[in-house]
């Protein structure tokens, strides 16, 4: 089964967001660039405390030129939540 054009665009968008997000998260948390972030989160990742969380969100806000609502911030305690939120923000008209 092959991917359609929209699926290919979505996959490229996800990879692009993930790459840029990985750079930001690793830099803010002083992690190695090859760190597996798939299960990263405030509870599971050493160094991801409240202060670094705020610093990371500010870095992501600047890098992606997005604004986070209070509701959005509740979704950002896991790497996957941040990534999914950024992808949805990037695809909104």
Secondary structure, DSSP 8 states (H G I E B T S, - for coil): ----HHHHHHHHHHHHHHHHHHHHHHHHHT--TT---TT-BTTTSTT--HHHHHHHHHHHHHHHT----HHHHHTTTBHHHHHHHHHHHHH--
